Amino acid sequence: MKTAAEYRERIMALKPNVYMGGEVVSRNDPRFTPELNVLSLTFDLAQEPAYEGVMTATSHLTGERINRFCHIHHSVDDLLNKQKMTRQYVQKTGFCILRCMGIDAMNALSVVTHEMDQELGTEYNRRFLDYVQDFQKRDSVAAAAQTDVKGDRSKRPKEQADPDLYLRVVEKRRDGIVVRGAKNHITMAAHADEIIALPTRVMTEGEEDWAVAFAVPADTKGVYLVSRASSPRPRQSLPAPVADQGWADSFVIFDDVFVPWERVFMCGERQFAGRLALLFALFHRHSYCGCKPALTDVIMGMTALVAEYNGVEKANHVREKLAEMIGVAELVYAAGVAGSVNARPASSGTYVPDVIYCNVGRRHAGESTYHEMNILADIAGGLPATLPLEADYNNEKTGALLAKYIMRNPKIPAEYQQRCFRMVGDYLCSSWGGGWSVAAVHGGGSPIMETIAILGNYDLNAKKNIARRLAGIPEQ
Ligand SMILES: Cc1cc2nc3c(=O)[nH]c(=O)nc-3n(C[C@H](O)[C@H](O)[C@H](O)COP(=O)(O)OP(=O)(O)OC[C@H]3O[C@@H](n4cnc5c(N)ncnc54)[C@H](O)[C@@H]3O)c2cc1C
C-alpha cells in the first residue's frame, strides 16, 4: 500500500490538463487542498492497525494486503466491511470520502467483462484482471465517469442532434480506439490517477458506438478536466476539521482520446451496456448505504448539539425529530447490511449486493436529504444564516459584546457556541453545503432511477397473489 505522500507526489507529476476559473491550474492549487485532504485520509487510515481488515483487504489476485478501495469483493464480509469503512470515513470528513466511485466501477467491470467473455468469446476479463493487478499495486485512485451530458433527455444517444452528447467510439484502430464525448459532475477527477469511463444507460440496436468502457490515465492527451472546487469558508481564528474538507468535481471532456486495446473493457457489445451501467449504479448505491447514514449522523449530531446549546434538547418536538433522523440513518444502513448479506456471487466470483435492498436504502436516503436539512434549520434557528464574521468576534470593540450576546446555556463557553453555529452555517447556508445536498439527492442516480430499479426487479405479482388468496381470488 502507498502512503498519502506518495499519492500526492504522483498526482502532482501528472501533466497539466485541469482547468478552473478560465485557466489551466496546478493540481496543487490551494483551492484543491480540501479535496486532497479527504483523499489523503484514505491512505492514512489504511496504514493504522485499528482499521486493519476494514480499510484494508486481501487481494484475490495476489494475496497481498491492499487498500480496500482497490479491492474486488469476494464475500459477504467484503461488502459489509466496505459499507462499514464508508460510514467511518464519512463520519470523519463530514460529507463524503470521494474514492468509492472508482472501486464501484471496478467491481461492476469485474462482473460484466467476465459475462461478455463467457457469452461472446471476447477477452475483456483477462485484460481487466491485468489492469486490476496494476491498479492494486499502485494503490490507484480512480474517478468513475459514467454520467454523459445526455443532451435532450427525451432522446436516445443515436437520436441526439449531436452524436457526441453521449461518449462514443469515433475510430477503431489496430492498436486501440479513439473516443469523443463528455461526462459531467465527475467527482475528484482532478486528483484521480485514472478515469474509468462507463456507459450511462441501456443501449439499443444501432447504438454500438456508444457501448464503450475503458480506463485512461487522468492526464491522457485530449482529456480536459474543467473543475469546480468547493469547501466551507476557510477559518481565520477558529480552525475546525470540517473547514479543511471539500471536493472538486469536473466536466471531463474526451476530445478524440486514444485508448489502447489493453485498457478497453467494452467496445460495441451494446447488449451488455445496460448491465454494466446498472451494476455500477448498484455497487454505488451499496456504497451510499454506508455514506448516507454517516451524513445523517453528522446532521443529527449537529441538530442534537444545537438543541443542547439552545436549551431545547428535552422538548418533545426536538426528541421526535432526532428519533426520525436515527430512523433514517439506521434504516439506510440496515438496507446496506441486508444488501450485503443477501449478495450473490457472479460468474466472475465477485459478490454482487442485493438490488432491492440497496435501491430502497439509497432512495430513502436521497429523499430524506432536504428533510434532514429542514430539521436542522428548524432546531438551529436563524443564527447559522446571520452569524457575524469571525473578525467581528475578534474585534476589540464588538468581540466581547458578541460573545456576551451569543450566550444561551451559561455552561457552554461562547467560543463553542460560535463554533457550533458557524459549522451549522457551513452545512445550511454555504455554496459547499448546497452542493453536497444536491449530491446527496442525485449522486448514484436520482431517486427516480432507484424507483425504476426497484419496480423493475421487485415481484409485485407475488404481492398481488397474497391479496388474491386472502380475498378468495385464484392466484396467477
Ligand atoms: C455532486 C455530484 C457528484 C457526482 N459525481 C458523479 C461521478 O463521480 N460520476 C458520475 O458518473 N456521475 C456523478 N454524478 C452524477 C449523478 O449520477 C447524476 O447527477 C444523476 O444521475 C442525474 O443525472 P443528471 O444530473 O444528468 O440529471 P438529469 O438526467 O437531467 O435528471 C434530472 C431529472 O430529470 C428527469 N429525467 C431525466 N431523464 C428523463 C427521461 N428520459 N424521462 C423522464 N424524466 C427524465 C428525472 O426526473 C431526473 O430526476 C454526480 C452528481 C452530483 C450532483
The ligand as an SDF file (V2000), in Angstrom:
LIG
                    3D

 53 58  0  0  0  0  0  0  0  0999 V2000
  -22.0740   16.4560   -6.6840 C   0  0  0  0  0  0  0  0  0  0  0  0
  -22.3100   15.3430   -7.6570 C   0  0  0  0  0  0  0  0  0  0  0  0
  -21.3300   14.3880   -7.8520 C   0  0  0  0  0  0  0  0  0  0  0  0
  -21.4980   13.3880   -8.8150 C   0  0  0  0  0  0  0  0  0  0  0  0
  -20.4680   12.5060   -9.0550 N   0  0  0  0  0  0  0  0  0  0  0  0
  -20.5460   11.6760  -10.1320 C   0  0  0  0  0  0  0  0  0  0  0  0
  -19.4320   10.8680  -10.5170 C   0  0  0  0  0  0  0  0  0  0  0  0
  -18.3820   10.8740   -9.8640 O   0  0  0  0  0  0  0  0  0  0  0  0
  -19.5430   10.0790  -11.6050 N   0  0  0  0  0  0  0  0  0  0  0  0
  -20.6840   10.0400  -12.3600 C   0  0  0  0  0  0  0  0  0  0  0  0
  -20.7140    9.3080  -13.3440 O   0  0  0  0  0  0  0  0  0  0  0  0
  -21.7570   10.7960  -12.0340 N   0  0  0  0  0  0  0  0  0  0  0  0
  -21.7140   11.6110  -10.9390 C   0  0  0  0  0  0  0  0  0  0  0  0
  -22.8000   12.3820  -10.5800 N   0  0  0  0  0  0  0  0  0  0  0  0
  -23.9320   12.3770  -11.4920 C   0  0  0  0  0  0  0  0  0  0  0  0
  -25.2410   11.8270  -10.9760 C   0  0  0  0  0  0  0  0  0  0  0  0
  -25.2560   10.4340  -11.0400 O   0  0  0  0  0  0  0  0  0  0  0  0
  -26.3110   12.4840  -11.8600 C   0  0  0  0  0  0  0  0  0  0  0  0
  -26.4280   13.8410  -11.4350 O   0  0  0  0  0  0  0  0  0  0  0  0
  -27.6340   11.7950  -11.8250 C   0  0  0  0  0  0  0  0  0  0  0  0
  -27.5550   10.5220  -12.4190 O   0  0  0  0  0  0  0  0  0  0  0  0
  -28.6810   12.6290  -12.5690 C   0  0  0  0  0  0  0  0  0  0  0  0
  -28.2520   12.9050  -13.8750 O   0  0  0  0  0  0  0  0  0  0  0  0
  -28.2570   14.4090  -14.3980 P   0  0  0  0  0  0  0  0  0  0  0  0
  -27.5470   15.2540  -13.4260 O   0  0  0  0  0  0  0  0  0  0  0  0
  -27.7960   14.3940  -15.8040 O   0  0  0  0  0  0  0  0  0  0  0  0
  -29.7730   14.8310  -14.3140 O   0  0  0  0  0  0  0  0  0  0  0  0
  -30.9210   14.5360  -15.3650 P   0  0  0  0  0  0  0  0  0  0  0  0
  -30.6790   13.2540  -16.0860 O   0  0  0  0  0  0  0  0  0  0  0  0
  -31.1360   15.7390  -16.1920 O   0  0  0  0  0  0  0  0  0  0  0  0
  -32.0990   14.2750  -14.3810 O   0  0  0  0  0  0  0  0  0  0  0  0
  -32.8730   15.2930  -13.7930 C   0  0  0  0  0  0  0  0  0  0  0  0
  -34.2770   14.7620  -13.6540 C   0  0  0  0  0  0  0  0  0  0  0  0
  -34.8210   14.6960  -14.9940 O   0  0  0  0  0  0  0  0  0  0  0  0
  -35.6980   13.6010  -15.1040 C   0  0  0  0  0  0  0  0  0  0  0  0
  -35.3550   12.8220  -16.3120 N   0  0  0  0  0  0  0  0  0  0  0  0
  -34.1380   12.6370  -16.8660 C   0  0  0  0  0  0  0  0  0  0  0  0
  -34.2280   11.8860  -17.9820 N   0  0  0  0  0  0  0  0  0  0  0  0
  -35.5180   11.6010  -18.1350 C   0  0  0  0  0  0  0  0  0  0  0  0
  -36.2600   10.8650  -19.1140 C   0  0  0  0  0  0  0  0  0  0  0  0
  -35.6660   10.2880  -20.1580 N   0  0  0  0  0  0  0  0  0  0  0  0
  -37.5860   10.7560  -18.9440 N   0  0  0  0  0  0  0  0  0  0  0  0
  -38.1990   11.3470  -17.9020 C   0  0  0  0  0  0  0  0  0  0  0  0
  -37.5730   12.0510  -16.9640 N   0  0  0  0  0  0  0  0  0  0  0  0
  -36.2550   12.1850  -17.0710 C   0  0  0  0  0  0  0  0  0  0  0  0
  -35.5760   12.8010  -13.8520 C   0  0  0  0  0  0  0  0  0  0  0  0
  -36.7580   13.0100  -13.1000 O   0  0  0  0  0  0  0  0  0  0  0  0
  -34.3940   13.3510  -13.0940 C   0  0  0  0  0  0  0  0  0  0  0  0
  -34.6660   13.2710  -11.7430 O   0  0  0  0  0  0  0  0  0  0  0  0
  -22.6900   13.3300   -9.5650 C   0  0  0  0  0  0  0  0  0  0  0  0
  -23.7130   14.2650   -9.3310 C   0  0  0  0  0  0  0  0  0  0  0  0
  -23.5300   15.2730   -8.3960 C   0  0  0  0  0  0  0  0  0  0  0  0
  -24.6380   16.2700   -8.2000 C   0  0  0  0  0  0  0  0  0  0  0  0
  1  2  1  0
  2  3  1  0
  2 52  2  0
  3  4  2  0
  4  5  1  0
  4 50  1  0
  5  6  2  0
  6  7  1  0
  6 13  1  0
  7  8  2  0
  7  9  1  0
  9 10  1  0
 10 11  2  0
 10 12  1  0
 12 13  2  0
 13 14  1  0
 14 15  1  0
 14 50  1  0
 15 16  1  0
 16 17  1  0
 16 18  1  0
 18 19  1  0
 18 20  1  0
 20 21  1  0
 20 22  1  0
 22 23  1  0
 23 24  1  0
 24 25  2  0
 24 26  1  0
 24 27  1  0
 27 28  1  0
 28 29  2  0
 28 30  1  0
 28 31  1  0
 31 32  1  0
 32 33  1  0
 33 34  1  0
 33 48  1  0
 34 35  1  0
 35 36  1  0
 35 46  1  0
 36 37  1  0
 36 45  1  0
 37 38  2  0
 38 39  1  0
 39 40  1  0
 39 45  2  0
 40 41  1  0
 40 42  2  0
 42 43  1  0
 43 44  2  0
 44 45  1  0
 46 47  1  0
 46 48  1  0
 48 49  1  0
 50 51  2  0
 51 52  1  0
 52 53  1  0
M  END
$$$$
